[in-house]
Amino acid sequence: MSRALVRVAAAVILKRDGQVLLAQRPVGKVYAGYWEFPGGKLEPGESPRDALDRELHEELGLTVRRASSWLVRRYEYEHAHVELHFFRVLAFDGEPIGHDGQAFAWQDPRAFTVEPLLPANAPIIKALQLPWVYGITMACEVGESTFLARLQRALDAGLRLVQVREKTWPIARQEAFARRVLAISQPYGATVLLNGTVEHARAWGCHGVHLTSEALARATERPHDLMCAASCHTAAEIARAGDLQLDFAVLGPVAHTASHSNATPIGWTRFAAMISDTTIPVFALGGLVHEHLDRAIEQGAHGVALRSGAWPA
């Protein structure tokens, strides 16, 4: 017998230092003692965003000033089938107070110290560890030595997620370049993905693989020993990446870009509509720079994927 779907708004409340707020379910509730992202059920006729604002005010005494939709996850518990609408709350007024008597704790997403966590939150914790900017290499345009110097500067400035994409080069040169990028990135703890095959990503020591939309269409499963992302151009491709449980996707072009001058930009309104029900983080791509990050987040993106904009001259 199928159970009714329970829709829930959940808040990933972020401080400037990257810590997130977790609340402990109080005695008397299902899964009492478990930790979760604060929030609650939608009331009849209520939107997820309205429910978010109401629940945070009622439960924790917080007034949301800035929040953006992020991910939608479904999970079947023994007691309920839930649809969780996760928002990133980036600005709020007040200090959290447990009005229902629940405990709460600020946690580093890379090293949670409270347990147990509600099982539906596992993919969210993983997604929280993704940086907000994804840099895509362009050594073929500026020259290898020049680019590697720019890579060093970008890493010094905080870049921690890099895609090696030099597809016009012979395979041997791509490998040598990827290994140089890995060597430069290693001291910073940066994650390096290869835009290429899973086999080459493994053999060259990359942390992950970035699939083209064509490779995504052919894939029947994701590699589980590597981080895995994909390039997408349609809502169907975003859904496909979610079905395969990829770590993230990239969608674009949002704006005009010289590298794909024949592509028609999708614009921010269409971008937001295409990812409105995404189950995995999505980066906005195409004609963007660092200054577009806030706009991208407002439209539901995890962050921005940058090519020329990622590498300071």
N, C-alpha and C positions, 0 to 999 in steps of 0.2 A: 504493500500500500504506500503510495507516494505521500510525502508530507509537504505541507505548505512551506513556501520559501519565506524565511524571516530576513528582512532587509535591515542592515545595521550600518550606521555611520561610525567610522573609527578614526581617531586622531593620532597622527604621528607628529607630536609637538616637539619642535626642534629649538634648541638654544643655539646661540652664536658659536659655541665651541663644538657643535655637532652632537651633543648629548640629546637623548630622547626620553620622554616621560612614559613610564610604565605604571599601571595601577594594579593592585592585587584585589581579586574578587573576594567580596566579604562573605562571612559565614551566612549560610542560609541560601546562597545562590548555587546553581550548578557549577561544578568545577571550583568550588570555594578554595581559596588559597593559591590558585593559579594566577600568573601575571599576564597582563594583556595591555594593548593600547586602549586608552579610555574612549568611551563612546556609548552608543546605545541604539535601541530599535527605532526605526522610523514610525511615526504615528500616521494614521490614515490621512492621505492627501499631502503628506509632508515630503519635501525634497530631501535628498541626502545632505545637502549643504545646510538647510534649515535645521535638520536634526542634529547636525554637528554643533552648530552654534548653541542650540537649546541644551543639548546634553552636557557640553563643557561648562555652560553656565550653571546648570542645576547640580551637576556632580562635583565640579571642582572650583566653582566660583570664578571661572575665567571668561573674559570677553574676547572673542576672536576678532582680530583686526585684519589679518591677512592669512588666507588659506587657499590652497589649490587642490583640485582633484588630482589623484595620482594613479591608483590601481584599484581594480575590482577583482575580488577573489571569492570563489564559492567553496564551501567546505561542509561536509556531512558529518555532524556529530551524532552520537547515539540519541540525543534528545531533540535535535533540530537540524534542519538544512538551512544554512545561513549564506547570505550574500553580503559580503563586507565591502563597503565603499570607503576606501582609505583616502584621507586628505593629509597633505603636509601643512601643518600650521606653523607659519614662519614669523608671525607677530601676534601678540596677545597682551591684554592688560590683566593685572592681578597676579597673585601668587596662589598656586594650587592648594586647595583645602579639601580634604576628603569628607564631603557632606554626608556620605553614606557610611562613614566610619572606615573606609578602605585605606590601606597604606598605599604609598606611591614612592617611586624612586627614579632619579635621573640616572640614565645608563649610557655608556659608550657602546654604540652598535657593534663595535669590533670585539667587545669583551664584556658581555652581560654577566652580572654577578648574582642576579636574582633568578630563582627557579622554584617550581617548574613554570614553563611558558605554555600558553594555550597552543596546541599544535597548528591551528590555522595561521599563526603568525610567523612560522618558519620562513616562508618565501619573502615576507616583508623585511625580516631582519637581514636576509641575504641582500635584498635590493638596496637597503640602507647603506650598505658598504660600498656601493658603486659611487665613484666620483661624479660630479655634475658636469664635467667638461671632458670630451673625448677628442683627442687630437689625431688627425689623419696625416700621414707623412706626404711630402711633396718634393722629395729629393730630385725627381726627374726634371722638375722645373728650375730649381735654384742651384743644383749641383750638390753632390753628396757631401763634400766637406763643409760647404756653407750650411747645408741643412743640419748636419750633426751639431754644429755650433749653436744653431737656433734651438735644436732639441735640448741641449744643455741648459740654455737660458730658460726655456719653458719649464723644465723640471725644477730649476732653481726657484721659479715663480710659483710652483705648486702643482703643475700638471702631473697626474698620476694614472692616466689611462690613454694608451697609444695604440693606433692601428697602423701596421706596416702595410702600405699599399703602393707598390711600385710595379704594377702588372705589365708594363711595357718592357721591362728588363728581362734578360735571360734568367733562367732559374738559378744558375750558379751565382749570378750577381745579386739576385734577390736574397739568397741565403746568406751571403757574406754581409749584406747590408742589415738584414734582420739580426744577425749575431752582433753586429756593432751597436745597433739600437738597444738590444738586450743588455749588453755590457755597460753602456752608458746609463741605462735606466735602473739597473739592479741596485745600486747604492741608495736610491730614492724609494725603493719598494714599489715602483710603478709596475702596472700590469700591461703587458704587450701582447696584442692579438695580431695574427697574420690574416690579411685578406688573401685567401688562397685555399689550399686543400687541407683537410684534417691531417693527412699523412705528413705534409710538409711542416705544418705547425708543430706536430709532435717531434719530428726528426730534428728540427732546428732549435728546439728548446723554448718555443713560445708558450706563453701562459694560456693562450686561447686561440680560437679561429673565428674569423668574421666571414660569414657566408654571403655570396651574392644572392640576389632574389631568385636567380635561376637555380642555384644550388639549394636554396631553401625549398623550392618547389619539388626538387627531386628527393629531398631528405625524407627518410622514414623514421629516423630517431636522431637524437643529438648525441655527440660524444660526451661521456660523463667524466672523463679524466681531464677535460679542458673547459675553460670558460667558452661559451658559445654565443655569438651574436649574429645578426643578419641585417642586410639592407632591404628595406621595404618601400613600396611606392603606392600601395593600396591598402584599404582596410582589411581585405581578405588576406593579404600577406601578413599583416600584423596579427590577425587571428591565427594564422598558420604558425607563426613564430611562438605564439602563446600555447597552442596545442602541443608543440614540441618541447615546451617548457624551457625555451632559451633564456639565457641570463638577461638579455636586453635586445632591443631592435633599434634601428635608425630609420627615420621616415623623412622623405623629402623628394625634390627640393622645395623648401618653404618659400624661398625668394629666388630671384634670378642669380645664376652663378656662371662665371666665365668657363668653368671646366665642363659644364653641361649646358651650353648655350641654346641647344635645341629643345631642352626640356621645359615644359610649361609649369611654372611655380604653382603650388597648391594653395599658398596663402595661409595665414594663421587661423582663419575661421574654419576652413576645410580641415586643416591639420587637427584642430581640437575635436572636430566631429569624428574624424577617422580613428582617434585613440580614446574616445570617450568611455569605452568599456574594456580597455586593455588590461590584461592580466599580468603583463610584464612591463618593466620600465622601457620607455621610448625616448630616444634622443631626437631633437629636431636638427635637420641638416639642410644646408644649401643657402649660400649667400649670407651667412651669419657671422657675427663677431662676438666677443665676450660680452659686450654691452646688450646683446639680445637675450642673455640668460634669464633675467627677470621676466621678460615677455614670454619666453618659452615655458617657464614654470607656471605662469598664469594660465596658459593654454593647456596645461596638463602634462607637459613634457617632463621627463626626469631631469633633462639638462640639454646641452647643445653639443653637437658634433661639429668640429671646426677643421677646415683644411688650412687655407692661408691665414685665417684669423688666429690659429693656435700658436703660430711660430713668430715670436717677436724678431724683427729685423735688427 
